[in-house]
Amino acid sequence: MMCFTPAVEQSMPGVMAGKSNYTKMISGMPYHAVDAELFALQATAARKVAAYNSIASDDHEARDAALRDLFGRVAGWALVQPPIYVDFGIHIHLEDTCFINTGAVFLDSADITFGKRVFVGPRVQFLTATHPVKPEERCFGTPEGPLLNFGVTNIAEPITVGDDCWIGAGAIILPGVAIGAGTTVGAGAVVTKSLPERVIAFGTPARIVRSVDE
């Protein structure tokens, strides 16, 4: 079943032209998500994730080595409790002393960067990937495409979590969000906009309720 018209296909030539889709993705440009190179990178990440999630909980050395192989950067001590899910893995960067509880989801089409001493509760989602709101810009035809006869336009925006942050269980961090150092995000919050340093925010969408120093 197709989700486009010929007119729509003609309206999105910039997604297909010029640079590779991977280059566009990491540059914050609209890119074609149905792409052989991206699929290959995701397949490699999926194999590494499956291996990581299967390591015995008491085999700390093997788990640490697998995490450093999966993520782009692990600067020091880190404990990431399986199971986890990543899109690529290589765009996730942890500074020293990070704890991420079980069930984390990282849609890391752009960089996801954690500062030092970051604590993350269970089932938190870090989502860098988004789509155009207009449906005719989101899905378009590629009749001669090597994989499928349609394309999906994605845009990726980085997420940054500053030093000494605590992200509560079940929170969702959306594309382009930066969380200031020392800030706490309450359980179940949906963070749609960046937060300053040393505040407490919760709710849907997340709102600042007070300073951590009050």
C-alpha atoms as one frame of an Amber mdcrd trajectory, in Angstrom:
protein
   0.000   0.000   0.000   1.400   3.387  -0.991   1.193   6.533   1.127   2.071
   9.140  -1.488   1.073  10.744  -4.748   3.344  11.546  -7.731   3.025  15.231
  -6.866   4.343  14.579  -3.391   7.295  12.671  -4.775   8.215  15.694  -6.872
   7.845  18.028  -3.860  10.605  16.342  -1.811  13.653  16.177  -4.138  16.006
  17.629  -1.518  15.667  14.553   0.683  17.168  12.337  -1.996  19.743  14.598
  -3.647  23.365  15.364  -2.828  24.836  14.074   0.434  24.318  10.589   1.826
  21.365  10.087   4.118  23.694   9.303   7.000  25.501  12.620   6.508  22.188
  14.453   6.362  20.969  12.643   9.468  23.905  13.583  11.669  23.889  17.133
  10.268  20.284  17.783  11.303  19.000  17.896   7.730  15.864  16.108   6.483
  16.884  12.639   5.330  15.410   9.523   3.769  15.060   6.945   6.564  14.590
   4.010   4.146  18.262   3.688   3.284  20.588   0.707   2.914  23.485   2.312
   4.808  21.261   3.261   7.738  19.697  -0.203   7.807  23.155  -1.795   7.856
  24.274   0.385  10.774  21.063  -0.421  12.655  21.547  -4.137  12.014  25.063
  -3.981  13.459  23.720  -2.149  16.504  20.925  -4.706  16.925  23.437  -7.561
  17.054  25.501  -5.712  19.658  22.393  -4.913  21.709  21.299  -8.557  21.659
  24.752  -9.589  22.858  24.772  -6.922  25.578  21.319  -7.832  26.842  22.303
 -11.502  27.112  25.382 -10.990  29.327  25.022 -12.357  32.843  24.385  -9.665
  35.452  27.448 -10.642  37.454  29.838 -10.562  34.475  30.766  -6.921  34.960
  33.894  -7.021  32.840  32.103  -8.444  29.788  29.198  -6.047  30.171  31.522
  -3.044  30.425  33.453  -4.110  27.329  30.232  -4.669  25.362  28.862  -1.276
  26.389  32.022   0.484  25.219  31.792  -1.385  21.911  28.138  -0.406  21.474
  28.205   3.256  22.526  30.175   6.012  20.876  31.923   7.058  24.084  32.023
   5.821  27.668  34.444   8.122  29.458  34.579   6.400  32.837  32.453   4.301
  35.160  28.998   3.484  33.776  26.282   0.992  34.647  23.520   0.524  32.081
  21.042  -2.129  33.160  19.667  -4.352  30.377  17.524  -4.674  28.481  18.196
  -1.588  26.403  17.253  -0.558  22.876  19.290   1.663  20.554  18.973   2.695
  16.924  22.686   3.081  16.207  24.521   3.141  19.529  27.506   5.020  18.136
  25.817   8.378  18.783  25.426   7.802  22.551  28.107   9.399  24.730  28.507
   9.026  28.509  30.836  10.976  30.744  32.089   9.492  34.015  29.733   8.007
  36.633  26.474   7.365  34.798  23.751   4.982  35.923  20.923   4.088  33.540
  18.264   1.743  34.850  16.543  -1.043  32.939  14.453  -0.615  29.798  16.073
   2.536  28.383  15.315   3.430  24.766  17.804   5.493  22.735  16.656   6.593
  19.284  20.086   8.024  18.571  19.803   9.297  15.030  21.555  12.360  16.484
  23.937  12.546  19.424  22.637  11.749  22.900  25.173  13.109  25.368  25.232
  12.618  29.141  27.372  14.619  31.530  28.947  13.345  34.727  26.986  11.757
  37.573  23.762  11.341  35.617  21.138   8.977  37.058  18.324   7.658  34.851
  15.314   5.716  36.116  13.762   2.658  34.444  12.040   2.822  31.051  13.184
   6.297  30.087  13.117   7.171  26.383  15.580   9.487  24.643  14.139  10.218
  21.195  16.168  12.296  18.740  14.188  11.350  15.617  11.154  13.255  14.432
   9.165  13.803  11.210   7.576  16.700   9.325   4.075  17.452  10.565   2.584
  17.696   7.061   1.773  14.168   5.872   2.675  14.952   2.266   6.191  15.870
   3.406   6.534  12.856   5.692   5.944  10.037   3.192   6.831  10.142  -0.498
   7.298   7.854  -3.464  10.556   6.293  -4.595   9.402   3.930  -7.370  12.962
   3.003  -8.312  14.151   2.712  -4.728  16.488  -0.221  -3.998  14.622  -1.261
  -0.838  11.006  -0.066  -0.875   8.781   1.944  -3.186   8.225   4.670  -0.628
  10.387   6.879   1.563   9.980   8.396   4.999  11.390  11.814   5.829  13.103
  12.007   9.213  14.840  14.848  11.028  17.201  14.216  13.948  17.957  16.699
  16.721  20.487  16.018  19.510  19.693  15.545  23.194  22.029  16.743  25.945
  21.790  15.897  29.649  24.060  17.984  31.855  26.128  16.973  34.859  24.350
  15.801  38.023  20.916  15.306  36.454  18.312  12.793  37.604  15.732  11.603
  35.069  12.795   9.857  36.725  11.206   6.578  35.676   9.223   6.550  32.459
  10.201  10.045  31.354  10.334  10.828  27.634  12.955  13.263  26.359  12.078
  14.620  22.918  14.303  15.793  20.028  16.460  18.855  20.520  16.093  18.998
  24.303  18.983  20.106  26.512  18.628  19.515  30.260  20.718  21.836  32.399
  23.174  20.613  35.016  21.710  19.597  38.351  18.127  19.384  37.084  15.636
  16.694  38.120  12.958  15.447  35.709  10.015  13.796  37.453   8.720  10.311
  36.695   6.523  10.130  33.617   7.375  13.623  32.401   7.377  14.410  28.693
  10.142  16.939  28.125   9.359  18.878  24.956  11.571  21.934  25.576  15.007
  22.512  27.063  15.295  22.996  30.822  17.690  25.298  32.688  20.094  24.263
  35.410  19.042  23.185  38.924  15.269  22.999  38.540  12.654  20.330  39.141
  10.274  19.699  36.233   7.462  17.227  35.768   4.185  16.733  33.913   3.006
  16.445  30.323   4.419  18.557  28.862   7.054  19.000  31.540   6.912  22.302
  33.423   9.267  23.769  35.989   7.805  23.599  39.487  10.690  24.974  41.525
  14.413  25.271  41.950  16.283  22.376  43.559  17.630  24.927  46.049  14.263
  25.985  47.469
